[in-house]
């Protein structure tokens, strides 16, 4: 029977992730894709899991017609990426809850500076009873305003500080995207096996916990179907820079990687892979239209699950969890359509078998035995050895919504320039 990793390790996970992997920059840039994805699951009201539940009261229920919502975004909703997906999720939630877009106050292109305070205050002045901020750096500006406005609920994506404040109206939310990355890794691993090239590549934005957690899950998914795989990771140090993403993708392919993936904002890795005769796995949107000869599948987030849940809480007078995080089983993460023209034989069946584990079993992506090391995020140098024993697992997002796995495991080359 699997044992939960030591409580001390989990309790210190977020502190470690930020100290060992560095301060995490804006999460305002997640992979885009052209067009829409017909495989998006229907969004239904969700209930919180057991991750970091220190619920804060949302007060008396608010009639649907009287509810006003604020949405503060790092970019534009038409960016075909991170902000677009948040906007799609919010529109799903409005429809699910019988609300009008007229009840939504949107603040676009809000940076991680004093302008964020202004944007949030404008939502407050417009009468918003619940305000969502979608970038990591927004949190420091949200918390003081939450303290000043205890009757308003403040919800922040990708952050970690809600449980550390005395405010009962601070909330963090994220998804178990690492589960979808694991599934996408299966498609990558089988393709790598088919082309007889065990070297994978990964275009990372920054060497921080969310990216490390994601690429480790992707690698473990690939390794589950092709044990011989290794993986090289290089970084752009930007969430969204098409030129840099293309440059890093090309470098990985030139280094012998036959299948690449990404935690970055543009379709450049997909088109670069196609131009180079390699294959690619995307993130946050279907990239097949951009690179039909290269893109196998994408790992995706459905933000509508959380937005529907939080808005229903407001209308029903129910508590919003301090930390909320859901995954594949709840429909919060999923895979886009498979590119049937180029996936390896047996891909659909292998993914379905893994999906069944998430649905029916107590399956943990980060399960031992694993060996690796803690690293310096500025140099990539090893700081200390790390290991996870057989039968143990690292409960990613089990104690807090934000990812915290930040070790480099055997088989992965972590290149920081």
TORKOL-693312 format. One record per residue (C-alpha): residue in three letters; chain; x, y, z. Coordinates in Angstrom, 3 decimals, decimal comma. Example, Ala and Ser with C-alpha at 12.3 -4.5 7.8 and 13.67 -1.06 7.14 Angstrom:
BEGIN
+------+------+----------+----------+----------+
| code | unit |        x |        y |        z |
+------+------+----------+----------+----------+
|  ALA |    A |   12,300 |   -4,500 |    7,800 |
|  SER |    A |   13,670 |   -1,060 |    7,140 |
+------+------+----------+----------+----------+
***
This chain:
BEGIN
+------+------+----------+----------+----------+
| code | unit |        x |        y |        z |
+------+------+----------+----------+----------+
|  UNK |    A |    0,000 |    0,000 |    0,000 |
|  UNK |    A |    1,337 |    3,403 |   -0,888 |
|  UNK |    A |    2,329 |    5,588 |    2,002 |
|  UNK |    A |    1,919 |    9,337 |    2,126 |
|  UNK |    A |    5,227 |   11,194 |    2,029 |
|  UNK |    A |    6,421 |   12,586 |    5,340 |
|  UNK |    A |    4,218 |   15,380 |    6,635 |
|  UNK |    A |    7,235 |   17,565 |    7,178 |
|  UNK |    A |    8,120 |   17,390 |    3,500 |
|  UNK |    A |    4,619 |   18,311 |    2,436 |
|  UNK |    A |    4,304 |   21,105 |    4,960 |
|  UNK |    A |    7,464 |   22,684 |    3,654 |
|  UNK |    A |    6,736 |   22,044 |    0,005 |
|  UNK |    A |    5,727 |   25,549 |   -0,964 |
|  UNK |    A |    8,564 |   27,153 |    0,959 |
|  UNK |    A |   11,012 |   24,792 |   -0,739 |
|  UNK |    A |    9,537 |   25,363 |   -4,170 |
|  UNK |    A |   10,022 |   29,103 |   -3,937 |
|  UNK |    A |   13,386 |   29,002 |   -2,180 |
|  UNK |    A |   15,090 |   26,200 |   -4,081 |
|  UNK |    A |   13,514 |   26,888 |   -7,453 |
|  UNK |    A |   13,429 |   30,664 |   -7,150 |
|  UNK |    A |   10,639 |   33,224 |   -7,005 |
|  UNK |    A |    8,009 |   32,355 |   -9,546 |
|  UNK |    A |    7,227 |   35,055 |  -12,131 |
|  UNK |    A |    3,898 |   35,841 |  -13,728 |
|  UNK |    A |    1,836 |   32,867 |  -14,774 |
|  UNK |    A |    0,304 |   35,001 |  -17,498 |
|  UNK |    A |    1,382 |   32,971 |  -20,469 |
|  UNK |    A |    0,152 |   29,490 |  -21,145 |
|  UNK |    A |    0,297 |   27,731 |  -24,492 |
|  UNK |    A |   -2,047 |   28,973 |  -27,228 |
|  UNK |    A |   -3,573 |   27,313 |  -30,231 |
|  UNK |    A |   -5,635 |   28,408 |  -33,192 |
|  UNK |    A |   -9,347 |   27,793 |  -33,314 |
|  UNK |    A |  -11,467 |   25,934 |  -30,816 |
|  UNK |    A |  -11,279 |   22,450 |  -29,399 |
|  UNK |    A |  -14,394 |   20,342 |  -29,758 |
|  UNK |    A |  -13,093 |   17,923 |  -27,132 |
|  UNK |    A |  -13,541 |   20,441 |  -24,305 |
|  UNK |    A |  -15,546 |   18,639 |  -21,607 |
|  UNK |    A |  -18,836 |   20,034 |  -20,403 |
|  UNK |    A |  -18,374 |   22,118 |  -17,273 |
|  UNK |    A |  -20,493 |   21,141 |  -14,300 |
|  UNK |    A |  -20,597 |   22,513 |  -10,769 |
|  UNK |    A |  -17,769 |   20,949 |   -8,817 |
|  UNK |    A |  -16,999 |   20,288 |   -5,201 |
|  UNK |    A |  -13,580 |   20,818 |   -3,639 |
|  UNK |    A |  -11,202 |   17,942 |   -3,074 |
|  UNK |    A |   -9,164 |   17,479 |    0,089 |
|  UNK |    A |   -6,302 |   19,738 |   -0,999 |
|  UNK |    A |   -5,657 |   22,515 |    1,451 |
|  UNK |    A |   -9,206 |   22,958 |    2,664 |
|  UNK |    A |   -9,228 |   25,797 |    5,181 |
|  UNK |    A |  -12,514 |   27,245 |    3,958 |
|  UNK |    A |  -13,476 |   30,866 |    4,320 |
|  UNK |    A |  -17,107 |   31,943 |    4,638 |
|  UNK |    A |  -18,672 |   33,538 |    1,595 |
|  UNK |    A |  -21,534 |   35,060 |    3,583 |
|  UNK |    A |  -25,212 |   35,037 |    2,706 |
|  UNK |    A |  -26,277 |   33,881 |   -0,704 |
|  UNK |    A |  -26,550 |   36,484 |   -3,450 |
|  UNK |    A |  -29,380 |   36,395 |   -5,969 |
|  UNK |    A |  -28,124 |   35,608 |   -9,477 |
|  UNK |    A |  -29,413 |   38,908 |  -10,832 |
|  UNK |    A |  -27,506 |   40,833 |   -8,149 |
|  UNK |    A |  -24,123 |   39,121 |   -8,501 |
|  UNK |    A |  -21,268 |   41,233 |   -9,859 |
|  UNK |    A |  -17,950 |   39,613 |  -10,794 |
|  UNK |    A |  -14,489 |   41,074 |  -11,334 |
|  UNK |    A |  -11,879 |   39,408 |  -13,560 |
|  UNK |    A |   -8,343 |   40,836 |  -13,566 |
|  UNK |    A |   -6,150 |   39,390 |  -16,336 |
|  UNK |    A |   -2,472 |   39,735 |  -17,148 |
|  UNK |    A |   -3,260 |   39,992 |  -20,862 |
|  UNK |    A |   -6,009 |   40,055 |  -23,475 |
|  UNK |    A |   -8,723 |   37,425 |  -23,689 |
|  UNK |    A |   -8,071 |   37,048 |  -27,415 |
|  UNK |    A |   -4,441 |   35,930 |  -26,942 |
|  UNK |    A |   -5,400 |   32,352 |  -27,888 |
|  UNK |    A |   -3,533 |   31,200 |  -24,803 |
|  UNK |    A |   -3,630 |   31,592 |  -21,056 |
|  UNK |    A |   -5,971 |   34,570 |  -20,833 |
|  UNK |    A |   -8,156 |   33,229 |  -23,607 |
|  UNK |    A |   -8,647 |   30,011 |  -21,657 |
|  UNK |    A |   -9,565 |   31,918 |  -18,511 |
|  UNK |    A |  -12,090 |   33,930 |  -20,500 |
|  UNK |    A |  -13,544 |   30,781 |  -22,053 |
|  UNK |    A |  -13,823 |   29,299 |  -18,562 |
|  UNK |    A |  -15,572 |   32,374 |  -17,236 |
|  UNK |    A |  -18,038 |   32,393 |  -20,112 |
|  UNK |    A |  -18,770 |   28,721 |  -19,439 |
|  UNK |    A |  -19,395 |   29,538 |  -15,792 |
|  UNK |    A |  -21,712 |   32,443 |  -16,613 |
|  UNK |    A |  -23,752 |   30,161 |  -18,855 |
|  UNK |    A |  -23,806 |   27,364 |  -16,271 |
|  UNK |    A |  -24,966 |   29,732 |  -13,546 |
|  UNK |    A |  -27,514 |   31,622 |  -15,636 |
|  UNK |    A |  -25,575 |   34,882 |  -15,459 |
|  UNK |    A |  -25,026 |   37,595 |  -18,063 |
|  UNK |    A |  -21,687 |   38,885 |  -19,315 |
|  UNK |    A |  -22,998 |   42,322 |  -18,322 |
|  UNK |    A |  -22,439 |   41,173 |  -14,730 |
|  UNK |    A |  -18,725 |   40,751 |  -15,406 |
|  UNK |    A |  -16,178 |   43,555 |  -14,943 |
|  UNK |    A |  -13,034 |   42,730 |  -16,946 |
|  UNK |    A |   -9,654 |   44,385 |  -16,436 |
|  UNK |    A |   -7,191 |   43,500 |  -19,196 |
|  UNK |    A |   -3,414 |   43,780 |  -19,524 |
|  UNK |    A |   -2,986 |   44,271 |  -15,783 |
|  UNK |    A |    0,686 |   44,050 |  -14,852 |
|  UNK |    A |    2,261 |   42,898 |  -11,625 |
|  UNK |    A |    2,739 |   46,394 |  -10,300 |
|  UNK |    A |    0,764 |   49,210 |   -8,697 |
|  UNK |    A |   -1,600 |   49,143 |  -11,655 |
|  UNK |    A |   -2,951 |   45,883 |  -10,273 |
|  UNK |    A |   -4,146 |   47,676 |   -7,139 |
|  UNK |    A |   -5,926 |   50,204 |   -9,346 |
|  UNK |    A |   -7,563 |   47,483 |  -11,428 |
|  UNK |    A |   -8,818 |   45,567 |   -8,396 |
|  UNK |    A |  -10,083 |   48,773 |   -6,800 |
|  UNK |    A |  -12,002 |   49,576 |   -9,979 |
|  UNK |    A |  -13,706 |   46,195 |   -9,716 |
|  UNK |    A |  -14,584 |   46,970 |   -6,108 |
|  UNK |    A |  -15,930 |   50,393 |   -7,074 |
|  UNK |    A |  -18,032 |   48,742 |   -9,792 |
|  UNK |    A |  -19,732 |   46,653 |   -7,107 |
|  UNK |    A |  -18,017 |   43,284 |   -7,595 |
|  UNK |    A |  -18,709 |   40,879 |   -4,727 |
|  UNK |    A |  -16,133 |   38,363 |   -5,981 |
|  UNK |    A |  -12,903 |   39,191 |   -7,828 |
|  UNK |    A |  -10,609 |   36,782 |   -9,689 |
|  UNK |    A |   -6,954 |   37,589 |  -10,490 |
|  UNK |    A |   -5,169 |   35,253 |  -12,896 |
|  UNK |    A |   -1,441 |   36,024 |  -12,659 |
|  UNK |    A |    1,018 |   34,954 |   -9,963 |
|  UNK |    A |    2,305 |   38,471 |   -9,323 |
|  UNK |    A |   -1,189 |   39,864 |   -8,753 |
|  UNK |    A |   -1,400 |   38,147 |   -5,377 |
|  UNK |    A |    0,749 |   40,642 |   -3,479 |
|  UNK |    A |   -1,599 |   43,460 |   -4,524 |
|  UNK |    A |   -4,764 |   41,474 |   -3,909 |
|  UNK |    A |   -4,055 |   40,525 |   -0,296 |
|  UNK |    A |   -4,094 |   44,082 |    1,207 |
|  UNK |    A |   -7,339 |   44,873 |   -0,601 |
|  UNK |    A |   -8,874 |   41,655 |    0,688 |
|  UNK |    A |   -7,995 |   42,754 |    4,204 |
|  UNK |    A |   -9,602 |   46,141 |    3,607 |
|  UNK |    A |  -12,752 |   44,616 |    2,080 |
|  UNK |    A |  -13,746 |   41,588 |    4,177 |
|  UNK |    A |  -17,200 |   41,322 |    2,591 |
|  UNK |    A |  -15,739 |   40,723 |   -0,888 |
|  UNK |    A |  -14,285 |   37,363 |   -1,941 |
|  UNK |    A |  -10,851 |   37,452 |   -3,637 |
|  UNK |    A |   -9,699 |   34,433 |   -5,669 |
|  UNK |    A |   -6,226 |   34,104 |   -7,142 |
|  UNK |    A |   -4,959 |   31,601 |   -9,712 |
|  UNK |    A |   -1,490 |   30,016 |   -9,331 |
|  UNK |    A |   -0,721 |   31,631 |   -5,968 |
|  UNK |    A |    0,038 |   30,164 |   -2,560 |
|  UNK |    A |   -0,385 |   32,823 |    0,135 |
|  UNK |    A |   -4,108 |   32,612 |    0,963 |
|  UNK |    A |   -3,588 |   30,058 |    3,722 |
|  UNK |    A |   -0,839 |   32,226 |    5,218 |
|  UNK |    A |   -2,953 |   35,343 |    5,688 |
|  UNK |    A |   -5,485 |   36,104 |    8,397 |
|  UNK |    A |   -8,017 |   37,142 |    5,779 |
|  UNK |    A |  -10,967 |   34,766 |    5,575 |
|  UNK |    A |  -11,813 |   36,030 |    2,088 |
|  UNK |    A |   -8,496 |   35,125 |    0,373 |
|  UNK |    A |   -8,547 |   32,065 |   -1,887 |
|  UNK |    A |   -6,078 |   30,320 |   -4,196 |
|  UNK |    A |   -7,050 |   28,062 |   -7,072 |
|  UNK |    A |   -5,237 |   25,928 |   -9,613 |
|  UNK |    A |   -5,590 |   22,548 |  -11,347 |
|  UNK |    A |   -3,733 |   19,254 |  -11,371 |
|  UNK |    A |   -2,439 |   19,936 |  -14,861 |
|  UNK |    A |    0,399 |   17,514 |  -14,159 |
|  UNK |    A |   -2,136 |   14,689 |  -14,577 |
|  UNK |    A |   -2,939 |   15,780 |  -18,132 |
|  UNK |    A |    0,779 |   16,193 |  -18,827 |
|  UNK |    A |    1,340 |   12,600 |  -17,696 |
|  UNK |    A |   -1,303 |   11,439 |  -20,180 |
|  UNK |    A |    0,196 |   13,569 |  -22,947 |
|  UNK |    A |    3,574 |   12,035 |  -22,118 |
|  UNK |    A |    2,171 |    8,643 |  -23,022 |
|  UNK |    A |    1,465 |    9,890 |  -26,554 |
|  UNK |    A |    5,006 |   11,294 |  -26,715 |
|  UNK |    A |    6,603 |    8,123 |  -25,390 |
|  UNK |    A |    4,826 |    5,864 |  -27,845 |
|  UNK |    A |    5,738 |    8,142 |  -30,752 |
|  UNK |    A |    9,367 |    8,218 |  -29,616 |
|  UNK |    A |    9,303 |    4,425 |  -29,458 |
|  UNK |    A |    7,787 |    4,193 |  -32,936 |
|  UNK |    A |   10,520 |    6,368 |  -34,465 |
|  UNK |    A |   13,162 |    4,565 |  -32,384 |
|  UNK |    A |   14,427 |    7,760 |  -30,758 |
|  UNK |    A |   14,365 |    7,684 |  -26,938 |
|  UNK |    A |   15,421 |   11,324 |  -26,487 |
|  UNK |    A |   12,632 |   13,792 |  -25,683 |
|  UNK |    A |   12,974 |   17,580 |  -25,481 |
|  UNK |    A |   11,089 |   20,166 |  -23,448 |
|  UNK |    A |   10,810 |   23,933 |  -23,933 |
|  UNK |    A |   10,353 |   25,363 |  -20,428 |
|  UNK |    A |    9,524 |   28,950 |  -19,556 |
|  UNK |    A |   11,303 |   29,250 |  -16,179 |
|  UNK |    A |   13,044 |   26,742 |  -13,869 |
|  UNK |    A |   10,327 |   26,948 |  -11,211 |
|  UNK |    A |    8,053 |   24,454 |   -9,514 |
|  UNK |    A |    5,097 |   24,668 |  -11,875 |
|  UNK |    A |    7,273 |   24,037 |  -14,927 |
|  UNK |    A |    9,381 |   21,365 |  -13,224 |
|  UNK |    A |    6,294 |   19,576 |  -11,937 |
|  UNK |    A |    4,805 |   19,632 |  -15,410 |
|  UNK |    A |    7,795 |   18,359 |  -17,332 |
|  UNK |    A |    8,482 |   15,667 |  -14,730 |
|  UNK |    A |    4,921 |   14,379 |  -15,065 |
|  UNK |    A |    5,260 |   14,454 |  -18,857 |
|  UNK |    A |    8,509 |   12,481 |  -18,647 |
|  UNK |    A |    7,033 |    9,913 |  -16,261 |
|  UNK |    A |    4,095 |    9,395 |  -18,621 |
|  UNK |    A |    6,467 |    8,798 |  -21,520 |
|  UNK |    A |    8,647 |    6,498 |  -19,426 |
|  UNK |    A |    5,627 |    4,402 |  -18,446 |
|  UNK |    A |    5,330 |    3,209 |  -22,076 |
|  UNK |    A |    8,957 |    3,554 |  -23,198 |
|  UNK |    A |   11,305 |    2,915 |  -20,248 |
|  UNK |    A |   14,400 |    3,853 |  -22,270 |
|  UNK |    A |   13,417 |    7,521 |  -22,707 |
|  UNK |    A |   15,546 |   10,405 |  -21,486 |
|  UNK |    A |   14,700 |   14,098 |  -21,718 |
|  UNK |    A |   16,542 |   17,387 |  -22,145 |
|  UNK |    A |   14,979 |   20,596 |  -20,796 |
|  UNK |    A |   15,980 |   24,091 |  -21,881 |
|  UNK |    A |   14,389 |   27,411 |  -20,847 |
|  UNK |    A |   13,341 |   30,611 |  -22,584 |
|  UNK |    A |   13,042 |   32,663 |  -19,361 |
|  UNK |    A |    9,835 |   34,094 |  -20,757 |
|  UNK |    A |    6,258 |   32,898 |  -20,766 |
|  UNK |    A |    5,625 |   34,201 |  -24,257 |
|  UNK |    A |    8,340 |   34,795 |  -26,838 |
|  UNK |    A |    7,839 |   33,038 |  -30,166 |
|  UNK |    A |   11,364 |   33,697 |  -31,373 |
|  UNK |    A |   12,965 |   32,295 |  -28,219 |
|  UNK |    A |   10,629 |   29,315 |  -28,135 |
|  UNK |    A |   11,503 |   28,494 |  -31,738 |
|  UNK |    A |   15,198 |   28,897 |  -30,955 |
|  UNK |    A |   15,049 |   26,550 |  -27,954 |
|  UNK |    A |   12,894 |   24,029 |  -29,812 |
|  UNK |    A |   15,368 |   24,007 |  -32,710 |
|  UNK |    A |   18,294 |   23,554 |  -30,292 |
|  UNK |    A |   16,586 |   20,558 |  -28,694 |
|  UNK |    A |   15,841 |   18,980 |  -32,066 |
|  UNK |    A |   19,414 |   19,645 |  -33,223 |
|  UNK |    A |   20,554 |   17,864 |  -30,033 |
|  UNK |    A |   18,734 |   14,758 |  -31,187 |
|  UNK |    A |   15,270 |   15,098 |  -29,650 |
|  UNK |    A |   12,663 |   13,490 |  -31,890 |
|  UNK |    A |    9,618 |   14,509 |  -29,832 |
|  UNK |    A |    9,395 |   17,782 |  -27,901 |
|  UNK |    A |    6,869 |   19,383 |  -25,586 |
|  UNK |    A |    6,500 |   22,764 |  -23,914 |
|  UNK |    A |    5,414 |   24,967 |  -21,062 |
|  UNK |    A |    5,474 |   28,202 |  -23,047 |
|  UNK |    A |    2,975 |   30,462 |  -24,716 |
|  UNK |    A |    3,169 |   30,224 |  -28,493 |
|  UNK |    A |    2,800 |   27,625 |  -31,215 |
|  UNK |    A |    6,434 |   28,206 |  -32,226 |
|  UNK |    A |    7,653 |   24,862 |  -30,791 |
|  UNK |    A |    4,941 |   23,083 |  -32,796 |
|  UNK |    A |    5,759 |   24,778 |  -36,104 |
|  UNK |    A |    9,495 |   24,434 |  -35,458 |
|  UNK |    A |    9,065 |   20,711 |  -34,891 |
|  UNK |    A |    7,083 |   20,391 |  -38,113 |
|  UNK |    A |    9,694 |   22,296 |  -40,111 |
|  UNK |    A |   12,432 |   20,076 |  -38,672 |
|  UNK |    A |   10,623 |   16,784 |  -39,195 |
|  UNK |    A |   10,120 |   16,197 |  -35,470 |
|  UNK |    A |    6,979 |   15,766 |  -33,359 |
|  UNK |    A |    5,449 |   17,898 |  -30,606 |
|  UNK |    A |    3,035 |   17,824 |  -27,663 |
|  UNK |    A |    1,304 |   21,124 |  -26,840 |
|  UNK |    A |   -0,133 |   22,837 |  -23,805 |
|  UNK |    A |   -3,360 |   24,644 |  -23,012 |
|  UNK |    A |   -4,877 |   24,480 |  -26,490 |
|  UNK |    A |   -5,137 |   22,228 |  -29,516 |
|  UNK |    A |   -2,128 |   22,918 |  -31,768 |
|  UNK |    A |   -2,909 |   20,463 |  -34,562 |
|  UNK |    A |   -4,142 |   23,178 |  -36,918 |
|  UNK |    A |   -0,854 |   25,048 |  -36,471 |
|  UNK |    A |    1,309 |   21,968 |  -37,087 |
|  UNK |    A |   -0,773 |   19,108 |  -38,508 |
|  UNK |    A |    2,311 |   17,040 |  -39,339 |
|  UNK |    A |    3,917 |   17,418 |  -35,910 |
|  UNK |    A |    1,447 |   18,104 |  -33,085 |
|  UNK |    A |    0,271 |   14,885 |  -31,426 |
|  UNK |    A |   -2,000 |   16,190 |  -28,630 |
|  UNK |    A |   -2,122 |   18,912 |  -25,969 |
|  UNK |    A |   -2,605 |   18,985 |  -22,196 |
|  UNK |    A |   -5,370 |   21,421 |  -21,301 |
|  UNK |    A |   -7,076 |   23,196 |  -18,379 |
|  UNK |    A |  -10,801 |   23,864 |  -18,076 |
|  UNK |    A |  -10,987 |   26,912 |  -15,804 |
|  UNK |    A |  -14,766 |   26,844 |  -16,094 |
|  UNK |    A |  -14,906 |   24,098 |  -13,466 |
|  UNK |    A |  -13,576 |   26,423 |  -10,771 |
|  UNK |    A |  -15,423 |   29,521 |  -11,921 |
|  UNK |    A |  -18,711 |   27,612 |  -11,940 |
|  UNK |    A |  -17,989 |   26,273 |   -8,462 |
|  UNK |    A |  -17,013 |   29,653 |   -6,991 |
|  UNK |    A |  -19,984 |   31,516 |   -8,482 |
|  UNK |    A |  -22,378 |   28,850 |   -7,248 |
|  UNK |    A |  -20,855 |   29,251 |   -3,796 |
|  UNK |    A |  -21,613 |   32,968 |   -3,926 |
|  UNK |    A |  -25,220 |   32,431 |   -4,960 |
|  UNK |    A |  -25,802 |   29,602 |   -2,468 |
|  UNK |    A |  -24,075 |   31,294 |    0,452 |
|  UNK |    A |  -21,547 |   28,473 |    0,704 |
|  UNK |    A |  -17,899 |   28,529 |    1,708 |
|  UNK |    A |  -15,171 |   28,908 |   -0,908 |
|  UNK |    A |  -12,091 |   26,818 |   -0,012 |
|  UNK |    A |   -8,917 |   28,655 |    0,845 |
|  UNK |    A |   -7,125 |   26,318 |   -1,577 |
|  UNK |    A |   -8,909 |   24,613 |   -4,483 |
|  UNK |    A |   -7,319 |   22,158 |   -6,873 |
|  UNK |    A |   -8,923 |   19,527 |   -9,074 |
|  UNK |    A |   -7,736 |   17,299 |  -11,851 |
|  UNK |    A |   -8,659 |   14,782 |  -14,513 |
|  UNK |    A |  -11,303 |   12,977 |  -12,504 |
|  UNK |    A |  -13,186 |   16,226 |  -12,005 |
|  UNK |    A |  -12,870 |   17,452 |  -15,600 |
|  UNK |    A |  -10,580 |   20,337 |  -14,621 |
|  UNK |    A |   -7,757 |   19,011 |  -16,829 |
|  UNK |    A |   -7,970 |   16,903 |  -19,960 |
|  UNK |    A |   -6,373 |   16,136 |  -23,307 |
|  UNK |    A |   -7,280 |   17,775 |  -26,590 |
|  UNK |    A |   -8,078 |   15,562 |  -29,567 |
|  UNK |    A |   -5,409 |   13,126 |  -30,686 |
|  UNK |    A |   -3,875 |   13,696 |  -34,099 |
|  UNK |    A |   -5,019 |   10,415 |  -35,594 |
|  UNK |    A |   -2,910 |   10,944 |  -38,708 |
|  UNK |    A |    0,418 |   10,752 |  -36,890 |
|  UNK |    A |    0,019 |    9,212 |  -33,402 |
|  UNK |    A |    1,686 |    5,860 |  -32,824 |
|  UNK |    A |   -0,481 |    2,733 |  -32,945 |
|  UNK |    A |   -2,002 |    1,931 |  -29,555 |
|  UNK |    A |   -1,861 |    5,526 |  -28,270 |
|  UNK |    A |   -5,591 |    5,866 |  -27,673 |
|  UNK |    A |   -5,745 |    2,564 |  -25,821 |
|  UNK |    A |   -2,703 |    3,350 |  -23,648 |
|  UNK |    A |   -4,091 |    6,750 |  -22,680 |
|  UNK |    A |   -7,486 |    5,270 |  -21,878 |
|  UNK |    A |   -5,843 |    2,699 |  -19,605 |
|  UNK |    A |   -4,037 |    5,490 |  -17,728 |
|  UNK |    A |   -7,212 |    7,577 |  -17,560 |
|  UNK |    A |   -8,905 |    4,625 |  -15,911 |
|  UNK |    A |   -6,263 |    4,719 |  -13,170 |
|  UNK |    A |   -7,041 |    8,373 |  -12,465 |
|  UNK |    A |  -10,765 |    7,650 |  -12,423 |
|  UNK |    A |  -10,877 |    4,385 |  -10,503 |
|  UNK |    A |   -7,665 |    4,005 |   -8,533 |
|  UNK |    A |   -5,633 |    5,913 |   -5,970 |
|  UNK |    A |   -3,055 |    6,696 |   -8,647 |
|  UNK |    A |   -0,268 |    9,209 |   -8,000 |
|  UNK |    A |    1,961 |   10,530 |  -10,772 |
|  UNK |    A |    4,966 |   11,173 |   -8,526 |
|  UNK |    A |    5,359 |    7,688 |   -7,041 |
|  UNK |    A |    8,580 |    6,069 |   -5,870 |
|  UNK |    A |   11,101 |    4,833 |   -6,428 |
|  UNK |    A |   12,435 |    8,134 |   -7,769 |
|  UNK |    A |   15,941 |    9,533 |   -7,448 |
|  UNK |    A |   17,178 |   12,999 |   -8,280 |
|  UNK |    A |   18,408 |   16,235 |   -6,831 |
|  UNK |    A |   17,513 |   19,694 |   -5,620 |
|  UNK |    A |   18,998 |   22,349 |   -7,898 |
|  UNK |    A |   20,032 |   25,995 |   -7,956 |
|  UNK |    A |   17,569 |   27,750 |  -10,260 |
|  UNK |    A |   20,110 |   30,323 |  -11,411 |
|  UNK |    A |   22,803 |   27,840 |  -12,473 |
|  UNK |    A |   21,147 |   24,422 |  -12,586 |
|  UNK |    A |   23,848 |   23,080 |  -10,250 |
|  UNK |    A |   22,960 |   20,273 |   -7,881 |
|  UNK |    A |   22,406 |   21,441 |   -4,316 |
|  UNK |    A |   21,501 |   18,168 |   -2,616 |
|  UNK |    A |   20,434 |   14,615 |   -3,426 |
|  UNK |    A |   16,752 |   13,742 |   -3,266 |
|  UNK |    A |   14,911 |   10,427 |   -3,417 |
|  UNK |    A |   11,485 |    8,899 |   -2,997 |
|  UNK |    A |   11,285 |    5,303 |   -1,810 |
|  UNK |    A |    9,273 |    2,471 |   -3,281 |
|  UNK |    A |    5,718 |    2,658 |   -1,934 |
|  UNK |    A |    5,914 |    6,385 |   -1,182 |
|  UNK |    A |    4,446 |    9,156 |   -3,281 |
|  UNK |    A |    4,753 |   12,921 |   -3,446 |
|  UNK |    A |    1,250 |   14,308 |   -2,977 |
|  UNK |    A |    1,456 |   17,114 |   -5,540 |
|  UNK |    A |   -1,274 |   19,726 |   -4,950 |
|  UNK |    A |   -2,551 |   17,613 |   -2,082 |
|  UNK |    A |   -1,853 |   20,187 |    0,614 |
|  UNK |    A |   -1,975 |   23,384 |   -1,445 |
|  UNK |    A |   -3,272 |   24,267 |   -4,889 |
|  UNK |    A |   -0,008 |   25,579 |   -6,363 |
|  UNK |    A |    2,488 |   22,992 |   -7,694 |
|  UNK |    A |    5,495 |   22,361 |   -5,477 |
|  UNK |    A |    7,424 |   19,432 |   -6,998 |
|  UNK |    A |   10,807 |   20,944 |   -7,839 |
|  UNK |    A |   13,478 |   18,271 |   -8,120 |
|  UNK |    A |   15,261 |   16,989 |  -11,215 |
|  UNK |    A |   14,854 |   13,221 |  -11,425 |
|  UNK |    A |   17,180 |   10,725 |  -13,081 |
|  UNK |    A |   16,833 |   10,657 |  -16,846 |
|  UNK |    A |   16,224 |   14,396 |  -17,202 |
|  UNK |    A |   18,970 |   16,834 |  -18,186 |
|  UNK |    A |   18,193 |   20,302 |  -16,852 |
|  UNK |    A |   20,041 |   22,931 |  -18,920 |
|  UNK |    A |   20,018 |   26,488 |  -17,573 |
|  UNK |    A |   21,910 |   29,114 |  -19,574 |
+------+------+----------+----------+----------+
***
